Amino acid sequence: AQLVESGGGLVQPGGSLRLSCVASGFIFSAWDMRWFRQAAGKERELVALISSEGRRKNYSDSVKGRFIISRDNAKRTVYLEMNSLQTEDTAVYYCNVAGRGIWGQGTQVTVSS
């Protein structure tokens, strides 16, 4: 089983990015998926969760109203659309299969002017 994230980069405050996470090696459509982030010197934080069929979505208070999680089961991909980015959003972002120890390698997001 493998997860590969992409889409990170450097963006100015107020900007947007879209992260992608492509899954392989397991039945993607059967599992809830999550995005986490970890800033330097801080613990890993759950950012968003999406149910297996995509109907249920939950967000941390810190990103609610700015980030959108979605998935395309046919493409075995989960997305995180990040809008109105703030310097506090700077972190390495990871996708994860909920309830399983399957993690991607992470993608760096840096918000800076």
Summary of the structure (lengths in Angstrom):
residues: 113
radius of gyration: 13.1
end to end distance: 37.5
largest distance: 40.7
contacts: 343
relative contact order: 0.33
helix: 5%
strand: 50%
